[in-house]
């Protein structure tokens, strides 16, 4: 049985903050500056790096990933390398195999294809793109060596509590998606390219024009979704800052923030201060709103409602 005590991201009962992998296509200089600031200023415990959405983007910043990883590690962060969420090509399988066989940093699986490349004795993390909906799946992952699972963001509070308790009994840390546009679907076709009359193979990387995704509106002109290359996201930003207490009571050990082009260091500080009891819910909410520039927040999935809703 793998040792699931390796590289735990929490100390005692202190809640952890995880900065998930960047989902959007940013210029490499912006990418480098972002993670330099995270290293210097953001009070997060774990930082995930790597390309999750489209393997074509990886070429732009693959040479600076390990430089950023070393700077983050020197700043006291636990660095995690994340795999693609949808592996379809031989090239992508090869890249995944090379990634997970590297023993230098923790690995986060977002596609179970990666399991076949992991040594059975090596612990790993599970990202929110893996469908973990029941205890049976948790048991399967625990047997293979999972130390942490970020649950899919559409789970209700009741489901999160049941799975968090089960995860704790298996030595797995439970994590919840807590900030950022919610990933809803990922496909083989590139929606961004199609909007511009292009194909996926000749996309010209038009997704780089939209640093937080391209807004999608209904025929009536109402904001609906966002697209990010081959990925579909919510239009609203998930924000569970007002729900952290009940999630902690439900057994959640770590809270995931998804990078966006606002002031993520300030967003992380607001979550950290709220988790540590230094600020009240309303103050945390105001600080996050001011730092993120989000037009609308949501937490509907957590309360068994449509994801777009905000339950206060």
ZABAZA-760756 format. One record per atom (N, C-alpha, C, O, CB): residue in one letter; x, y, z. Coordinates in pm, whole numbers, plus 50000, padded with zeros to 5 digits. Glycine has a CB too. Layout:
AXYZ/...
// end
This chain:
X500854987950000/X500005000050000/X500885012550000/X501785013650083/X499045000150124/X500645022049909/X501455034149904/X501345042150033/X500325041650102/X501045042849786/X502405049450065/X502435057850184/X501715070950155/X502245079650086/X503885060550230/X500475072450209/X499685084350181/X499975095650279/X499235105450283/X498235080950185/X501035094450356/X501435105550442/X502415114750371/X502775125250424/X502055100250571/X502845110950251/X503865118550180/X503355132250137/X502285133450077/X504355110850060/X504145142450168/X503895156050120/X502475160850147/X501835166450058/X504185156949972/X501985158750267/X500665164050302/X500695179150297/X501685185350337/X500215159050443/X499605185150247/X499605199650229/X499005207050347/X498975219350347/X498845203250104/X498535199850448/X497975206450565/X498785202650687/X499415192150690/X496505202750585/X498765211150785/X499425208450911/X498375208651020/X497775219051048/X500545218750940/X498135196951084/X497105196251186/X495745198851127/X495375192751026/X497385206051298/X494975207951189/X493635211051142/X493595223651057/X492515228351022/X492705212651260/X494725229151024/X494745241350944/X494315238250802/X494845229250737/X496145247750946/X493335245950753/X492865244150615/X493935248850518/X494625258650543/X491555251650591/X494055241750407/X495045245150305/X494375252450189/X493185250950164/X495755232550254/X495165260450120/X494735266949996/X495575261449881/X496805261049888/X494855282450006/X494895257449776/X495555252649655/X495265262049540/X494115265749517/X495095238249620/X496285265949467/X496105273449343/X496155263349230/X497205257649201/X497195284849325/X495015261249166/X494935251449059/X495735255748937/X496245267048933/X493495249049020/X495855247148837/X496585250648715/X495865261448636/X494635261948635/X496795238348628/X496615269948570/X496035280148484/X495305273348368/X495895265148298/X497125289948432/X494045276848348/X493265270548242/X493325278248110/X492935272948006/X491825269348286/X493805290648113/X493715299347996/X495065300847926/X496115297347982/X493195313048036/X495015305947805/X496225307447723/X496765321647739/X496315330947672/X495915304447573/X497745323047828/X498345336147853/X499705337147785/X500385326947768/X498495338648004/X500125349047745/X501495350747692/X502515346347796/X502275347547916/X501745365547651/X503645341247751/X504615335347842/X505125345347945/X505375341648060/X505775329547764/X505295357947906/X505775367848003/X504745370348112/X505095371748229/X506115381047932/X503485370948074/X502435372448174/X502395360248264/X502205361448385/X501055374648107/X502575348448205/X502595335848280/X503715336248384/X503485333048501/X502785323648185/X504915340148342/X506065340548433/X505845350748545/X506115347948662/X507355344048355/X505345362448510/X505115372848611/X504055368448712/X504155371248831/X504685385948543/X503045361448662/X501975356748750/X502525347448858/X502265349348976/X500885349748670/X503295337348816/X503785327648914/X504905333349001/X505115328549112/X504265315248843/X505615343348951/X506595350149036/X505895357349150/X506365357349264/X507435359948955/X504765363449120/X504015370349225/X503375360449320/X503315362849441/X502945379449164/X502895349249267/X502345338949354/X503395334349454/X503115332749572/X501815327049272/X504605332249405/X505695327849492/X505985338049602/X506225334349717/X506955325249411/X505955350849566/X506355361349659/X505235366149750/X505495370449862/X506895372949582/X503965365349703/X502905372249776/X501675363949811/X500995367049909/X502465383749697/X501375353649736/X500115346549757/X500225336349871/X501115327849868/X499675339349627/X499355337049972/X499415327750085/X498735314350054/X497785310350121/X498765334050208/X499235307649952/X498705294549915/X499735283949954/X500935286549958/X498375293749762/X499235272049983/X500105261250028/X500585252549912/X501715247549912/X499385252750130/X499715250749813/X499995241949700/X499775249649570/X498795257049558/X499105229149704/X500655247949474/X500505254249343/X500625243549236/X501615236249229/X501565265549320/X499595242549151/X499595232949040/X500045240048913/X499565250948880/X498175226649022/X500955233748842/X501475239248717/X501245229348604/X501155217248626/X502985242548731/X501155234748482/X501035225848367/X499825228948282/X498955236748322/X500995211648411/X499765222748165/X498675224948071/X497615214248090/X497895202348078/X499185225047926/X496405218548120/X495295209448146/X494315209048030/X493665198848007/X494565213548273/X494185220147954/X493115221447855/X493535217247716/X492855208947654/X492635235647852/X494645222647663/X495035220147524/X496545218147514/X497315227147547/X494585231647433/X496955206547470/X498395203347465/X499155212347367/X500375213647380/X498585188847425/X498475218547271/X499165227347176/X499735239647245/X500725245347198/X498205231647065/X499135243847356/X499595255747425/X500905253547501/X501655262947525/X498525260547521/X501155241147537/X502285238147624/X503615242847568/X504515246647643/X502345223347650/X503745242747436/X505025246547374/X505435260747407/X506625263947404/X504925244947223/X504485269447438/X504815283447462/X505555285547593/X506365294747604/X503555291847461/X505275277147693/X505885279747824/X506515267347888/X506875267648006/X504855285247916/X506655256547812/X507225244447869/X508635246747923/X509045240348020/X507255233447764/X509365255847860/X510745258247903/X510855266048033/X511925266348095/X511485265647795/X509755272248077/X509825280348200/X509075273948316/X509075279448426/X509265294248174/X508445262448293/X507695255948400/X508605252348518/X508275255248633/X506995243348348/X509725246148490/X510585241648599/X511275253348669/X511575252548788/X511625231748548/X511515264148595/X512045276248659/X511035281748759/X511395285348871/X512395286948552/X509765282348718/X508715286948808/X508555277448926/X508355281749039/X507385288448734/X508625264448898/X508455254449003/X509525255949111/X509235254949230/X508495240348944/X510755258349069/X511835259849167/X511655272449251/X511915272449371/X513205260149096/X511195283249187/X510975295549263/X509835293749363/X509925298549476/X510665307249168/X508785286849322/X507665284349412/X508095275349528/X507715277749643/X506485277949336/X508875265149497/X509335256149603/X510235263449701/X510165261249822/X510065244149543/X511095272249650/X511975279949737/X511175289249828/X511625292949936/X512965288149653/X509965293049783/X509095301749863/X508255293749963/X507425299450034/X508185309749772/X508455280749968/X507755272450066/X506465266250017/X505715260550096/X507455280450184/X506195267349886/X504975261249830/X505245246749791/X506355243149751/X504475269349708/X504215238549803/X504265225149746/X503905226149599/X502825231049566/X503315215249822/X504755221649511/X504545222749367/X503995209549313/X504515198749345/X505855226649295/X502955210549232/X502295198949173/X502245200749022/X501895211548974/X500865196849231/X502585190548947/X502485190948802/X501205183848760/X500975172348797/X503735184248734/X500365190848684/X499045185748646/X499035180348504/X499685185848415/X498005196748660/X498295169548483/X498185163648350/X497015169748273/X496175176648331/X498025148348360/X496975167048144/X495835170848062/X494545164648115/X494555154048177/X496065166747917/X493435171448089/X492135166148130/X491535156748026/X490645148848057/X491175177448156/X492015157547902/X491505148847797/X492675144947707/X493145152947626/X490365155847714/X493135132647723/X494285127647647/X493775119147532/X493115108947553/X495255119447738/X494075123447409/X493515116647292/X494565112547189/X494325103147113/X492515125547226/X495705119147185/X496695116847080/X497885108947133/X498205109747251/X497165130147021/X498565101347046/X499785094447088/X500815103947148/X501485100547246/X500405087146971/X500935115847089/X501875125747142/X501495129647285/X502375131147371/X501915138247053/X500225131247310/X499775134947444/X499995123647544/X500335126147660/X498295138747442/X499815111347501/X500095100047590/X501575099447625/X501935096647740/X499655086847525/X502425101947528/X503865101847552/X504255112947650/X505035110647742/X504645103547419/X503705124947630/X504005136147719/X503515133247860/X504185136547958/X503375149047666/X502345127047870/X501805123448001/X502715113448071/X502985114748191/X500385117847987/X503175103447997/X504055093248055/X505335099548107/X505805096148216/X504375082347952/X505905108648030/X507145115248073/X506905123848198/X507765124648286/X507715123947959/X505735130048204/X505415138748317/X505285130748447/X505905134148548/X504135146448290/X504485120248443/X504205113048567/X505385104548612/X505475100848729/X502985104248550/X506275101448521/X507455093648561/X508555102248619/X509545097048672/X507985085948443/X508395115448611/X509345124548674/X509075124548824/X507955127148867/X509235138848615/X510085121848903/X509905120349048/X510195133249125/X510195133149248/X510805109349099/X510435144349054/X510885156449121/X509765163749195/X509995169549301/X511495165749021/X508535163349140/X507415170349201/X506215160949213/X506165150349150/X507035182949119/X505245165049297/X503995157649305/X503285158049170/X503515167049089/X503095163349416/X502415148249148/X501665147349023/X500165147949053/X499685141649147/X502015134348946/X499445155648971/X497985155948979/X497405149948852/X497705154648742/X497455170449001/X496585139848867/X495945133248753/X494615139848722/X493765141348810/X495745118148781/X494425143848597/X493135149048551/X492525140048444/X491445142948393/X493285163148496/X493205129348411/X492735119148318/X493315105848367/X494515104848391/X493175122248167/X492475095748383/X492935083048440/X493885075548348/X494465065348388/X491755074348472/X494065080348226/X495095074648139/X496445074548211/X497245065348194/X495195082548007/X496675084948290/X497975086448357/X498235075348458/X499395072748491/X498055099848426/X497195068748508/X497405058048607/X498295046948553/X499065040948628/X496065052248650/X498185044248424/X498945033248366/X500445036148362/X501245027048344/X498455030248226/X500815048848380/X502225052548376/X502835054248515/X504055055348529/X502395065348297/X501985054448617/X502475056448753/X502975043448813/X502375032848792/X501375062448840/X504055044148886/X504475032648963/X503485030549076/X502995040249135/X505925034449017/X503185018049108/X502145015049205/X502495019749346/X501605020849431/X501865000349206/X503755022349372/X504155026749505/X504195041849519/X504485046949627/X505495021049538/X503915049149410/X504045063749415/X502715070549446/X501725068049377/X504585068849283/X502655079149549/X501435086549577/X501165097149472/X502095101949407/X501505092949715/X499915100949454/X499545111049356/X498295118349403/X497645114249499/X499305104549217/X497985129249336/X496805137249363/X495815135549247/X496195132049136/X497165152149383/X494555138149276/X493505136949175/X492835150449157/X492375156449255/X492465125949214/X492785155249032/X492195168249004/X490695167648984/X490125156748982/X492835174148884/X490045179148968/X488585179848960/X487995174848829/X486775173948816/X488155193948981/X488855171548730/X488345166648602/X488105151548603/X487555146148507/X489315170148492/X488515144848710/X488225130648726/X486905129448801/X486705135948903/X489385123248803/X485995121148750/X484655120148807/X484655111648934/X484485099548929/X483695114148705/X484855118349048/X484815111549177/X483475114849242/X483315125449304/X486035115749270/X482515105749228/X481165108249276/X480735098749387/X479665100649444/X480195107149162/X481535088749419/X481095079049519/X482285072849592/X483435074549553/X480255068049453/X481955065749700/X482995059649784/X483765048849711/X484955046749738/X482375053949910/X483105041849619/X483785031349544/X484935036749462/X486005030649455/X482795024249455/X484715048249399/X485785054649322/X486915058949413/X488085057549379/X485245066749243/X486565064349530/X487585068249627/X488425056149669/X489645057149680/X486945074849749/X487765044849694/X488485032849735/X489445028149626/X490565024049654/X487505021649770/X488985028749501/X489845024949389/X491085033849383/X492205028949368/X489065025749257/X490875046949395/X491985056249389/X492915054849510/X494125056149498/X491465070649379/X492325052249626/X493135050449746/X494055038349732/X495225038849771/X492235048849870/X493535027649675/X494365015649656/X495525018249561/X496585012249574/X493505004149604/X495305027349466/X496375030449370/X497375040549425/X498455042049369/X495775035749241/X497025047549535/X497985056549596/X497575071149605/X498435079649629/X499235055849523/X496285074349586/X495835088349593/X496015093949734/X495665087349832/X494365089449550/X496555105949745/X496715112649873/X495775124549887/X495525129349997/X498155117149892/X495245129349774/X494375141049774/X493425140149655/X493815135749547/X495205154149770/X492185144249676/X491185144549569/X490465157849572/X489885161549674/X490175132749582/X490495165149459/X489665177049443/X488375172549377/X488385168249261/X490385188249359/X487265173449450/X485995168349399/X485495176749281/X485795188649272/X484955168149511/X484725170649191/X484115178349082/X483265189749139/X482585187849239/X483235169148992/X483305201449079/X482665213249139/X481145213049141/X480535221749203/X483105225249068/X480515203349074/X479045203149072/X478435195649189/X477215194549197/X478575197048944/X479245190549282/X478715182849394/X478015191849495/X478395203349516/X479845175149463/X476965186349557/X476235193549662/X476985192149795/X477895184049808/X474795188249675/X476575200249892/X477215199850023/X477065186150088/X477995181250151/X476615210650113/X475895179950072/X475695166650129/X476645156450070/X477205148150142/X474265162250108/X476825157049938/X477745147749872/X479185150549913/X479965141249935/X477595148749720/X479535163349924/X480885166949967/X481165161750107/X482245156550133/X481075182249962/X480195163050196/X480385158350333/X480565143250337/X481465138250404/X479205162450421/X479715135850265/X479815121250266/X481145116650209/X481785107650264/X478665115050185/X481575122750099/X482835118750038/X484045123250120/X485055116250125/X482925124449897/X483945134950185/X485055139650267/X485285130450385/X486435127350419/X484795153950317/X484195125850448/X484335116650561/X484925103350514/X485795097650580/X482965114250629/X484455098650400/X484985086050347/X486455087650310/X487265078750336/X484185081550224/X486795099050250/X488195101450210/X489105101650332/X490195095950329/X488315114750133/X488665108250439/X489475109050560/X489755095150617/X490855092550666/X488785117650665/X488765086250610/X488965072750662/X489965064750579/X490505054750626/X487635065350666/X490205069250456/X491165062550367/X492505069650362/X493395065550288/X490585061550228/X492655080150440/X493915087650439/X494035097150322/X495145100850284/X495055078350437/X492895101250263/X492905110350148/X492415124050192/X491435125250266/X492005104850033/X493095134450147/X492705148150175/X491615152550077/X491745150849956/X493925157650167/X490535158250130/X489405162750048/X489565177550013/X489835185850099/X488065160450121/X489405180549885/X489535194349836/X488305198149756/X487695189749690/X490815195949751/X487935210949762/X486745216049693/X487105228149608/X487865236849650/X485645219749795/X486545228549487/X486695240149398/X485985251949462/X484785251349486/X486095237149254/X486725262749491/X486175273549574/X486165287249509/X485465296249556/X486945274349698/X486925289049400/X486915302049333/X487265300349186/X488155292749149/X487885311749400/X486525307749103/X486845308348960/X485745302448873/X484855295448921/X488135301048933/X485825305448747/X484875299648653/X484915284448660/X485975278448668/X485165304448509/X483725278448658/X483615264048683/X483785256348552/X483085259248455/X482255260648748/X484695246748547/X484815238348427/X483605229248414/X483295221548505/X486115230048431/X482935229948300/X481715222248279/X481885210748181/X481295200148198/X480615231348231/X482705212848078/X482885202347977/X484185204847901/X484695216047896/X481675201847879/X484695194047843/X485865195147757/X485675185547640/X485155174547659/X487195192147835/X486085189547521/X485755181747402/X486945181347306/X487955187947327/X484525187647331/X486785173447202/X487825172347101/X487835183847003/X488845186046935/X487665159547026/X486745191246995/X486665202646902/X486985215646974/X486725217147093/X485265203446839/X487555225046900/X487915238046957/X486845248246923/X486705252346808/X489305242646905/X486105252347024/X485025262047003/X485595275746968/X485035282946885/X484135263047127/X486685279347031/X487295292347004/X487665293546855/X487405303846793/X488545294247091/X488255283046801/X488645283246659/X487415284046570/X487395291346471/X489485270746624/X486385276546606/X485185275946522/X484505289646513/X483985293346408/X484215265546576/X484495297046624/X483915310446624/X484595319346520/X483955327846459/X484025316746763/X485895317246501/X486665325346407/X486725319146268/X487475323946183/X488065327446459/X485945308646243/X485935302146113/X487165293746087/X487515291145972/X485815312446007/X487835289246195/X489055281346184/X488805267046233/X487755264146290/X490215287846263/X489775258446211/X489705244946263/X490665243446381/X491495252146406/X490035234546153/X490535232646452/X491405230346568/X492875229546525/X493745234746594/X490995217546641/X493145222946413/X494525221246368/X495155234246319/X496375235746322/X494585210946257/X494315243646275/X494835256546226/X494215268046306/X493755277946249/X494545258246074/X494205266446437/X493455275546524/X494085289346538/X493415298846577/X493305269546659/X495365290546506/X496115303046521/X496105308146667/X496375319846693/X495535313846428/X495785299146758/X495785302146902/X494935314446935/X495355323247010/X497215304246951/X493745314946877/X492855326346899/X492365327047043/X491885337447088/X491675325646805/X492485316047116/X492065316047257/X492905325747340/X492475329847448/X492165301947316/X494085329447292/X494945338647366/X494365352747372/X494815361047451/X496335339047302/X493365355447289/X492745368747290/X491875370947413/X491545382347446/X491915370747164/X491495360247479/X490535361147590/X491185355447716/X491185343247737/X489205353647556/X491715364147799/X492535359647911/X491755352248018/X492355345148099/X493215371347974/X490425353748021/X489605346448116/X488485338648045/X487465335348105/X489005356048218/X488685335847918/X487675328947840/X486795338547763/X486685350347797/X486825320347931/X486175333547658/X485295341547572/X483855340047618/X483325328947622/X485435337247423/X483225351347653/X481845350947702/X480885346147594/X481015349647477/X481415364647751/X479935338147635/X478875333247546/X477545338647598/X477265338047717/X478855317547539/X476725343947507/X475425349447545/X474305341647478/X474485335447373/X475335364347509/X473145342047540/X471965335847481/X471465344547365/X471985355547344/X470845333947587/X470475339747291/X469905347547182/X469285360447232/X469125369947156/X468865339347107/X468925360747361/X468355372847419/X469425382447471/X469115393047523/X467425369247532/X470695378547456/X471785387147498/X472195385847642/X472915394247695/X471415401047472/X471725375147709/X472075373247849/X473355365047862/X473535355447786/X470925366447925/X474245368447955/X475465360447975/X475115346348016/X474225344148098/X476375366948080/X475825336547958/X475415322547974/X476595313748015/X476595307948123/X474795317347845/X477585312747928/X478755304247951/X480015311847911/X479955323647877/X478635290847872/X481135305047915/X482395310247860/X483095298647792/X482995287147837/X483305316647972/X483805301547684/X484555290947616/X486045294147624/X486465305747623/X484115289447468/X486815283547632/X488255284647648/X488895273647564/X489215262947614/X488685283547798/X489065276447435/X489575266047346/X488575254647336/X487445256547290/X490925260947395/X488985242747380/X488125230947373/X487265229547499/X486525219847514/X488955218347354/X487365239247588/X486695238247717/X485505247547729/X485515258647676/X487675241147828/X484465242847798/X483305251147832/X483315253847981/X483465244748063/X481965244247788/X483145266548016/X483165270848157/X481875278348190/X481135282448100/X484395279848186/X481635280048318/X480525288548360/X480845303148330/X482015307048325/X480215286548511/X479815311148311/X480025325448296/X480325331648433/X481215340048445/X478795332348232/X479595327348534/X479815332448670/X481085326448730/X481565316048686/X478605329248759/X481595333248829/X482755328248904/X482235321449031/X481515327649109/X483755339948940/X482575309049051/X482295302549177/X483005310249289/X484165314049275/X482745287549174/X482295312349399/X482885319149514/X482275313149641/X481125315949674/X482655334749508/X483045304949710/X482565298349832/X483125304749958/X483175298350063/X482925283549829/X483535317249950/X484135323950066/X483165324650183/X483595324150299/X484585337950029/X481875325850155/X480885326650263/X480475312950315/X479715311950411/X479665334150214/X480975302450252/X480565288750289/X481715280550347/X481585268450365/X480005281650167/X482835287050378/X484015279750422/X483795272750555/X484295261650575/X485185289050433/X483065279150647/X482855273150778/X482115259850767/X482515249950828/X482095282650870/X481035259750692/X480255247350681/X481025236650603/X480855224750629/X478915250250612/X481855240750508/X482675231050436/X483745225050526/X484045213150516/X483325237650314/X484325233250613/X485285227950710/X484595217950803/X485145207450836/X485925239350792/X483375221350846/X482615212150931/X482295199150858/X482145188650920/X481325218750980/X482175199950726/X481885188050645/X483115179450622/X483015168550564/X481305192150511/X484265184150666/X485485176150653/X486405180050541/X487375172950514/X485115162250636/X486145191250474/X487005195750365/X488305201150422/X488295209350515/X486305206550277/X489415196650369/X490725200350422/X491435210950339/X492325217850389/X491595188250432/X491045212350210/X491745221450122/X490765228050026/X489765222049988/X492845214050043/X491075240349989/X490185248249904/X490955253149782/X492025259049794/X489575260149983/X490375250449664/X491065253349538/X490615266549478/X489425269249464/X490845242049438/X491595274849443/X491375287449372/X491895285649231/X493015281049211/X492075299449445/X491085289349131/X491485288148992/X492015301548942/X491335311648958/X490315283248905/X493205301848881/X493795314548839/X492965321948734/X492475316048637/X495175312148785/X492825334948755/X492225344048659/X493085356548654/X494055357848728/X490745347448696/X492735365748565/X493615377148541/X493445388448641/X494095398948627/X493375382448404/X492605386648742/X492525396648848/X493715395448942/X494725389348908/X491215395148926/X493585401149060/X494655400949160/X494515388249244/X493875388349349/X494605413649252/X495115377249197/X494945364449263/X495645364049399/X495235356449488/X495465353349175/X496695371949416/X497325372549548/X496365378249651/X496305373449764/X498615380949542/X495605388449611/X494625394349702/X493455384949726/X492935384049837/X494125407649646/X493035377849621/X491955367949637/X492385357249737/X491635353649827/X491585361549500/X493605352149719/X494115341849809/X494225347149952/X493925339850047/X495485336849761/X494655359649968/X494765365350102/X493405366350170/X493295363850290/X495425379150095/X492375370050094/X491025370850150/X490545357150195/X489955355850303/X490055376850048/X490785346850115/X490405333350155/X491195328950279/X490645322950371/X490635323350039/X492505331950279/X493325328050394/X492855334850522/X492745328550627/X494785331450368/X492575347850512/X492115355350630/X490765350250678/X490515349650799/X492035370150599/X489905346650584/X488595341450624/X488725327750690/X488085325050791/X487645340650502/X489555319050633/X489765305750691/X490365306650831/X490055298450917/X490665297450601/X491225316450852/X491885317950981/X491075326251080/X491505328451193/X493245324150963/X489895330951036/X489025338451126/X489425352851148/X488955358951244/X488965331551255/X490275358351064/X490715372151083/X489735382251026/X489725393851069/X492065374151021/X488925378150930/X487915387150873/X486585379850865/X486525367550864/X488355392250733/X485505387550860/X484165381850851/X483815378750705/X484535382550612/X483115391550911/X482705371850686/X482285367750552/X482105379650459/X482585379450345/X480995359850560/X481425389850506/X481135401350419/X482415408450375/X482535412850261/X480205411250491/X483375409450467/X484635415950431/X485405407650329/X485985412950235/X485505418350556/X485415394350350/X486085385650254/X485435386850117/X486115387650015/X486045370950301/X484115387050116/X483365388149991/X483725400949917/X483985400749797/X481845387750019/X483755412049990/X484065425049929/X485485425249873/X485715430449764/X483885436350031/X486425419649947/X487815419649900/X487975410949775/X488695414749683/X488745414650010/X487315399449773/X487405390549657/X486775397049534/X487305396249424/X486735377049686/X485645403349555/X484955410049445/X485825421149387/X485945422549265/X483615415749491/X486435429149474/X487275439949427/X488545435149357/X489025441549264/X487645448749541/X489075423849403/X490345418749347/X490155410949219/X491065410449136/X491035410049448/X488985404849201/X488785396149085/X488145403048967/X488325398948853/X487955384449124/X487395413448994/X486695420248886/X485565412048827/X485045415348721/X487655423848778/X485175401248896/X484095392648846/X482775400148847/X482465407348942/X483985379748930/X482005398448740/X480715405348731/X479645398348812/X478675404648855/X480285406548587/X479785385248833/X478775377748908/X479425365548970/X480275359048910/X477595373648817/X479005362349093/X479465350549163/X478335340249172/X477165343549152/X479965354249304/X478715327849201/X477715317249215/X478205306749312/X479405304949332/X477395310949079/X477235299749373/X477525288149458/X476385278049454/X476255269649543/X477785292449602/X475565278949348/X474355271049342/X474565256049352/X473785249149417/X473655274049216/X475615250749288/X475845236349292/X475955231249436/X475455220449468/X477125232749216/X476595239049522/X476815234749660/X475495232649733/X475435224649827/X477665244849734/X474445239649693/X473165238749760/X472125231049680/X470925232249704/X472665252549790/X472595223249585/X471695214749507/X470825222449409/X469775217449368/X470825207049598/X471255234249370/X470505242449276/X471285243649147/X472365237949135/X470195256449335/X470755251149050/X471525253248927/X472785260848961/X472795269549047/X470685260948820/X473875257248891/X475175262748927/X475265277748918/X476105283748986/X476195256948841/X474435284048838/X474515298448817/X473985306448935/X474235318448945/X473775302148692/X473245299949023/X472595307149133/X473595310849242/X474635304549260/X471475298749191/X473225321449316/X474005325649432/X473115324949554/X472155332549568/X474575340049412/X473425315649644/X472635313749766/X473375320549880/X474475316349915/X472405298349797/X472805330949938/X473465338650044/X472925333950179/X473335339050283/X473235353950026/
// end
